[in-house]
């Protein structure tokens, strides 16, 4: 029987590079630790179960270079293992604290078992090597891994500095190959941000497609006949896969999306804030400021501050129900699209990976049911990945996408506004200087080569789109400002030493020990 179409589920796993060996512990490193516990290990657990059950599933996933660099870092691995052990001790203590309350005792035991399972995964099954764990499913043909910008740099705001655009793409592709043994074929553009001409840079890096926002295809010229329900080729031959708004809204919408269901776990209630200060002091910040522990006892309940206690089994059943709703909706959607288009349609459903498990605790359960149901219960459509789809359907319409992003209003407003516009003159200046250094030093000494490589790292880290995003959202503003200024200052000091009075080995070594991303970076990429 001919299929009505395909579903491509794409997860974007990315975090900014945060590593602070100069402190015994650092708050922003928790971004990584929480994501490992609540998103990456649960997703791997889902993939393992599906494989063990013989399910022929397909899923695509960006594993950004900064994220992989942190997952591969020995210091952060050690700190995460220590954090897990500390949380297991807290969960054990919670079992004693709630011994006279059956429901809270049950929930404390639920977290104790969960955390012990995560430690067994991390330490025992994977030996702390999560990159290797994902690589196993890539090699099995179940997971298609995409790359991203080297440090998630916002590429449209670099287009006057093509060497920096090229470096963001090429450094990412090389690091992906280092980690997975193969060059990537696709890229999730940072912030899904495209500008006309970028596709040529992607093509030159060997990339065959990128993931874009809906209007990257909807407003392409000429208008694509299949809308977002088939990829298009740019004039340079790189394909664009665009988000389907309907399927995304069922998950993302704050009012209609599944994660807002009353039975799901409430993200914003955590014992790091609820427990007595003296009791919880060991597990919060050294200065006494509270933070999340990941142990949360309440459910969404509704638009009220009076939250009811969480029921894990009820939430698990609701996730299965919502997965059925989602897969049935895709069946009817693809049936209608096939009828209207006269060809099998493609629904692309891209999401931030951290939504699943971290923000929406039951999200990995939902993903597992979606993959199982489409693979086993829906004969009219199937799962696919972008490269598999292009291989099976190589003929597509050619059109020119417009500049586009997936941020507010669909363009660069989030990354260029009055909260963050001050950073770009500095970023542009050091981008120019990096090209100057790359072209000037054709035969550097060993010390100069180290300094050139470190200057390249500092530039890339300063270019991360996470910093202007944080400034716009006014979340961890002080940290983002400090990171920006630190990387810009370090770059300029290295530039002044390379072009003036000579490289200072002590200062260089101190910076190298801190900003360790991309150990084999090639500074000559920045040459014109």
C-alpha positions in Angstrom: 0.0 0.0 0.0 1.3 3.4 -1.0 2.0 5.7 2.0 0.2 9.0 2.5 3.5 10.5 3.8 6.1 10.7 6.4 6.9 12.2 9.8 10.4 13.5 10.5 10.9 14.2 14.3 14.0 16.3 14.8 15.4 17.3 18.3 17.9 20.1 18.7 20.2 19.3 21.6 22.4 22.4 22.4 23.8 24.2 25.5 26.4 27.0 25.6 29.9 25.9 26.6 30.1 26.4 30.3 33.2 25.2 32.2 34.8 26.8 35.2 37.7 24.9 36.7 38.7 28.0 38.7 35.7 27.3 41.0 34.9 24.1 43.0 31.4 24.4 41.7 29.5 26.8 39.4 25.8 27.5 39.1 25.6 27.6 35.3 27.3 24.2 35.0 23.9 22.9 36.3 22.5 23.6 32.9 24.4 20.7 31.6 23.9 18.4 34.6 20.1 18.9 34.6 20.0 18.2 30.9 22.0 15.0 31.2 19.8 13.7 34.0 16.4 14.8 32.6 16.9 14.8 28.8 19.9 13.0 27.4 20.0 9.9 29.6 16.2 9.5 29.4 16.3 9.8 25.6 19.1 7.2 25.4 17.0 4.9 27.7 14.1 5.3 25.2 16.4 4.4 22.2 17.7 1.4 24.1 14.2 0.0 24.8 13.1 0.5 21.3 16.1 -1.2 19.9 15.8 -4.1 22.4 12.1 -4.5 21.3 13.1 -4.6 17.7 11.3 -1.4 16.8 12.5 0.0 13.4 12.3 3.6 14.6 13.9 6.8 13.0 14.7 10.0 14.7 17.0 13.0 14.0 18.9 14.9 16.6 21.3 17.8 16.6 24.2 17.3 19.0 25.8 20.7 19.0 29.6 21.0 19.2 29.5 22.9 22.5 27.3 20.3 24.0 29.5 17.4 22.8 32.6 19.2 24.0 31.1 19.4 27.5 29.9 15.8 27.4 33.5 14.7 26.5 35.2 16.9 29.1 36.8 14.9 32.0 36.3 17.7 34.6 32.6 18.1 33.8 32.1 14.3 33.8 33.6 14.1 37.2 31.5 17.0 38.5 28.3 15.5 37.0 29.0 12.1 38.7 29.5 13.9 42.0 26.3 15.8 41.5 24.4 12.6 40.9 25.8 11.0 44.0 24.9 14.1 46.0 21.3 14.1 44.7 21.0 10.4 45.5 22.0 11.2 49.1 19.3 14.0 49.1 16.6 11.6 47.8 17.6 9.1 50.6 17.2 11.9 53.1 13.9 12.8 51.7 12.6 9.3 52.3 13.4 9.7 56.0 11.9 13.2 56.1 8.6 12.0 54.7 8.3 8.6 56.3 5.0 9.5 57.9 3.4 10.8 54.7 2.6 7.9 52.3 2.3 10.1 49.1 5.5 12.1 49.7 7.3 9.0 50.8 6.3 7.3 47.5 7.5 10.3 45.5 10.8 10.5 47.4 11.3 6.8 46.7 10.4 7.4 43.0 13.2 10.0 42.7 15.7 7.8 44.6 15.1 4.9 42.2 15.2 7.2 39.2 18.5 8.9 40.2 20.1 5.5 41.0 19.0 4.3 37.5 20.6 7.4 35.9 23.9 6.7 37.8 23.9 3.1 36.6 23.4 4.3 33.1 26.0 7.0 33.2 28.7 5.2 35.1 28.0 1.6 34.3 26.3 1.2 30.9 28.0 4.2 29.2 31.2 4.7 31.2 30.5 8.4 31.2 30.8 8.5 27.4 27.4 9.9 26.2 28.8 10.8 22.8 29.7 7.2 22.3 26.2 6.2 23.5 24.6 8.4 20.8 27.1 7.2 18.2 25.9 3.6 18.7 22.4 4.5 17.4 23.9 6.5 14.5 25.8 3.5 13.4 22.7 1.3 13.8 20.8 3.6 11.4 18.2 4.6 14.0 19.5 8.1 14.8 20.5 10.8 12.2 22.9 13.2 13.9 22.9 16.8 12.6 25.6 19.4 13.4 25.1 23.1 14.2 27.2 26.2 14.2 30.6 25.7 16.0 29.3 27.7 19.0 25.7 28.3 17.8 26.7 31.7 16.3 23.9 33.8 14.8 25.0 33.6 11.2 22.9 36.4 9.5 24.7 38.9 11.7 28.0 37.7 10.5 27.3 37.8 6.8 29.6 40.8 6.2 32.4 38.6 7.6 32.2 35.4 5.4 35.4 34.0 7.0 33.6 33.8 10.3 30.5 32.2 8.8 32.7 29.6 7.1 34.5 29.0 10.3 31.3 28.4 12.3 30.2 25.8 9.8 33.5 24.1 9.0 34.8 23.9 12.6 31.4 22.3 13.5 31.6 19.8 10.7 35.1 18.8 11.6 34.3 18.4 15.3 31.3 16.3 14.4 33.5 14.0 12.3 36.0 13.8 15.2 33.2 12.6 17.5 31.2 10.3 15.2 33.7 9.2 12.6 31.8 10.7 9.7 31.1 14.2 8.3 27.5 15.4 8.9 25.1 15.6 6.0 22.8 18.1 7.6 22.8 21.1 9.9 20.3 22.7 12.3 21.2 26.3 11.6 21.7 28.2 14.9 18.3 29.7 15.8 17.1 28.3 12.4 18.6 31.6 11.1 19.2 31.7 7.3 20.3 34.4 4.9 20.5 34.2 1.1 23.9 32.9 0.1 24.5 30.9 3.3 23.5 27.8 1.4 26.7 28.1 -0.7 28.8 28.0 2.5 26.9 24.9 3.6 27.4 23.2 0.2 31.1 23.9 0.3 31.3 22.2 3.7 29.6 19.1 2.2 26.2 19.6 3.9 23.2 18.5 1.9 20.3 20.1 3.9 19.4 22.4 6.8 16.4 22.8 9.1 14.6 26.1 8.8 11.6 27.9 10.2 8.2 27.7 8.3 8.5 31.0 6.5 11.9 30.0 5.1 9.9 27.8 2.7 6.5 29.5 2.7 7.9 32.8 1.4 10.6 31.3 -0.9 10.6 32.5 -4.5 9.0 31.0 -6.5 6.4 29.9 -4.0 6.8 26.1 -3.3 3.8 24.2 -4.6 3.8 21.8 -1.6 4.4 24.5 1.0 6.3 23.2 4.0 5.2 19.6 3.3 8.2 18.8 1.1 11.7 20.1 1.1 12.9 22.6 -1.5 16.4 23.0 -3.0 18.2 26.3 -2.8 19.9 27.5 -6.0 23.1 26.0 -4.7 21.5 22.6 -4.3 21.2 22.5 -0.5 17.8 21.3 0.7 15.6 23.1 3.2 13.3 21.2 5.6 10.8 23.6 7.3 8.7 23.3 10.5 5.1 22.3 10.3 3.2 24.7 12.6 0.3 22.5 13.3 2.2 19.5 14.7 4.5 21.9 16.6 1.7 23.8 18.2 0.3 20.6 19.7 3.5 20.3 21.8 4.8 23.9 22.1 1.6 26.0 22.6 1.4 27.4 26.1 -2.4 27.1 26.0 -3.1 24.1 23.8 0.2 22.1 24.1 0.4 18.8 25.9 2.9 19.8 28.6 0.3 22.1 30.2 -1.9 19.2 31.1 -2.9 19.3 34.8 -1.5 15.8 35.6 2.0 16.4 34.4 4.8 17.4 36.7 5.1 21.0 37.7 8.5 22.4 36.7 8.4 25.5 38.9 8.0 23.7 42.3 11.3 22.2 43.6 12.4 21.3 47.1 15.5 23.5 46.5 13.0 26.4 47.1 10.4 24.6 49.2 12.4 22.8 51.8 13.7 24.5 55.0 16.9 26.4 54.3 19.0 24.7 57.0 17.8 21.3 55.7 18.6 22.0 52.0 21.7 24.1 52.4 24.1 21.4 51.3 22.3 21.1 47.9 21.9 24.7 47.0 24.5 27.5 46.2 27.4 28.0 48.6 26.2 31.6 49.2 22.9 30.3 50.5 20.9 31.3 47.4 18.4 28.5 46.5 18.4 26.6 43.2 16.7 23.6 41.6 17.5 20.1 42.7 15.3 18.3 40.2 13.2 16.8 43.0 9.7 18.1 42.4 6.6 16.8 44.2 3.8 18.7 42.5 1.8 18.5 39.3 0.7 21.3 37.0 -2.9 21.2 38.5 -4.0 24.4 36.7 -3.6 28.2 36.8 -3.2 28.2 40.5 -0.5 28.6 43.1 -2.0 25.7 45.1 -0.5 22.7 43.4 -1.6 19.1 44.1 0.9 16.3 44.5 2.3 14.5 41.5 1.1 11.1 40.4 3.8 9.6 38.2 1.7 6.7 36.9 -1.2 9.0 35.9 1.2 11.2 34.1 2.7 8.3 32.3 -0.7 7.2 31.1 -1.5 10.7 30.0 1.8 10.8 28.0 0.7 7.7 26.1 -2.7 9.2 25.5 -1.2 12.4 24.1 1.1 10.4 21.9 -1.9 8.6 20.4 -3.6 11.9 19.8 -0.5 13.2 18.1 0.1 10.2 15.9 -3.7 10.0 15.0 -3.6 13.7 14.1 -0.6 13.1 11.8 -2.5 10.2 10.1 -5.4 12.4 9.2 -3.2 15.4 8.4 -1.1 13.3 6.0 -4.2 11.7 4.5 -5.6 15.1 3.6 -2.3 16.4 2.3 -1.8 13.4 0.1 -5.2 14.0 -1.4 -4.6 17.7 -1.9 -1.0 17.5 -3.2 -1.4 14.3 -5.2 1.9 13.0 -3.7 3.1 11.7 -0.3 3.6 14.6 2.1 6.3 15.2 4.7 5.6 16.6 8.2 8.7 18.0 9.9 8.4 18.4 13.6 11.5 20.1 15.1 11.8 20.8 18.8 14.4 21.8 21.4 15.6 18.5 22.9 15.6 19.9 26.4 11.8 20.4 26.2 11.6 16.6 26.6 12.4 15.6 30.2 13.7 18.9 31.5 10.8 21.3 30.9 8.3 18.6 30.2 9.2 15.7 32.5 7.1 13.1 30.7 8.4 14.2 27.3 10.7 11.2 26.7 7.8 8.8 27.5 5.7 10.7 24.9 8.5 10.4 22.3 8.8 6.6 23.0 5.1 6.1 22.4 5.1 8.3 19.2 8.0 6.3 17.8 6.4 2.9 18.7 3.0 3.8 17.4 4.1 5.2 14.0 6.4 2.2 13.6 3.9 -0.4 14.5 0.3 0.9 14.4 0.1 3.4 11.5 0.5 1.6 8.2 -0.5 4.7 6.2 2.6 6.7 7.0 6.1 6.2 8.3 9.0 7.7 10.1 11.9 9.2 8.2 14.9 11.4 8.6 15.9 14.3 6.3 18.8 12.4 4.5 16.7 9.3 4.1 13.9 11.3 2.6 16.2 13.1 0.2 17.7 9.7 -0.8 14.2 8.3 -1.5 12.8 11.5 -3.1 15.7 13.3 -4.8 13.6 15.4 -7.1 12.3 18.6 -5.4 11.4 22.1 -6.4 14.1 24.8 -6.5 13.4 28.1 -4.8 15.2 30.9 -3.0 14.4 31.2 0.8 14.3 34.6 2.4 16.2 35.7 5.5 14.4 33.9 8.4 14.7 32.7 12.0 12.5 30.9 14.5 12.7 33.7 17.0 10.0 36.3 17.9 8.4 37.7 14.7 10.5 35.4 12.6 13.6 37.6 12.1 16.6 38.8 14.1 14.8 40.8 16.7 15.7 38.5 19.6 19.4 38.6 18.7 19.7 42.3 17.8 17.9 44.9 19.9 18.5 47.6 22.4 19.4 45.1 25.1 22.3 43.5 23.2 23.3 45.7 20.2 26.4 46.9 22.0 28.1 43.5 21.5 28.3 43.5 17.7 30.9 46.2 17.1 33.2 44.2 19.3 32.4 40.9 17.7 32.9 42.4 14.2 36.2 43.9 15.2 37.7 40.7 16.6 36.3 38.7 13.5 38.3 41.1 11.3 41.3 40.7 13.5 41.1 36.9 13.4 41.2 36.9 9.6 44.2 39.3 9.8 46.0 36.9 12.1 45.2 33.8 10.0 46.6 35.5 6.9 49.6 37.1 8.6 51.0 34.0 10.3 51.8 31.5 7.6 54.7 29.9 9.4 54.1 30.4 13.2 56.3 29.1 16.0 54.8 26.5 18.3 54.0 29.1 20.9 52.4 31.4 18.3 50.4 28.5 16.9 49.0 27.8 20.3 48.1 31.5 20.7 46.4 31.6 17.3 44.4 28.5 18.1 43.3 30.0 21.4 42.4 33.3 19.7 40.1 31.3 17.4 38.5 29.6 20.4 37.9 32.9 22.1 36.3 34.4 19.0 34.0 31.4 18.5 32.9 31.4 22.2 32.2 35.2 22.1 30.0 34.6 18.9 27.6 32.2 20.7 24.0 33.3 20.1 23.2 32.2 23.6 24.6 35.4 25.1 22.4 37.9 23.1 19.5 35.6 23.7 20.0 35.7 27.5 20.4 39.5 27.4 17.0 39.8 25.5 15.2 37.5 27.9 16.9 39.1 31.0 17.6 35.7 32.6 21.3 35.2 33.6 22.3 38.7 32.4 25.4 39.2 34.6 26.8 35.9 33.6 26.2 36.5 29.8 27.8 39.9 30.0 30.8 38.6 31.8 31.3 35.8 29.4 31.1 38.1 26.4 33.6 40.6 27.9 36.0 37.9 29.1 36.2 36.3 25.6 36.6 39.6 23.8 39.3 40.8 26.2 41.2 37.5 26.0 41.1 37.6 22.2 42.4 41.2 22.1 45.2 40.4 24.6 46.3 37.5 22.4 46.1 39.7 19.3 48.2 42.4 20.9 50.8 39.9 22.0 50.9 38.1 18.6 51.2 41.4 16.7 53.4 43.3 19.2 55.5 42.3 22.2 55.3 38.5 21.9 53.1 35.8 23.4 53.2 35.4 27.2 53.3 31.7 27.9 51.9 31.9 31.4 48.8 33.9 30.4 48.3 31.6 27.4 48.4 28.5 29.5 45.9 29.9 32.0 43.4 30.7 29.2 44.0 27.3 27.5 43.2 25.5 30.8 39.9 27.4 31.0 38.5 27.5 27.4 39.3 24.0 26.2 36.8 23.6 23.4 38.1 22.4 20.0 41.6 21.2 21.0 42.5 20.5 17.3 41.1 23.7 15.8 42.6 25.0 12.6 43.1 28.7 12.7 43.8 28.9 8.9 40.0 28.4 8.3 39.7 32.1 8.8 41.9 33.0 5.8 40.1 34.6 2.9 
